[in-house]
Amino acid sequence: MNRKHLPIVLSLFMLIFIPTSITYAQPEAPPYAKWGQLAVKTAKEKYPKAKIVDYLHIGREDKANSSIEKFKLVVVEGGREFGLFINIKFDPKNDRVIRIIVKETTA
């Protein structure tokens, strides 16, 4: 073997025989993700023929003994586009849902 080929052979050896581990960081789900899933589920139950075309987490409101996660979904049903404000009130100590309020609005 010629000395000028040695770097190429070593490089190939390293690629083949030295294990490499590439790790990609998985983004963590935001803390409101489970409430967002519940908001979408609620919208689908209330409007089973509608298609959800947009989703927005508005924010969280913390109170003394409860918290409220607020969402706005835009849905299309029967050629009509409209918005749904969905507020999920829950106990932050145990994540028990207290109430879900759905209000329809123009998109």
Secondary structure, 3 states (H helix, E strand, C coil): CCHHHHHHHHHHHHHHHCCCCCCCCCCCCCCCHHHHHHHHHHHHHHCCCCEEEEEEEEEEEECCCCEEEEEEEEEEECCEEEEEEEEEEEECCCCEEEEEEEEEEEC
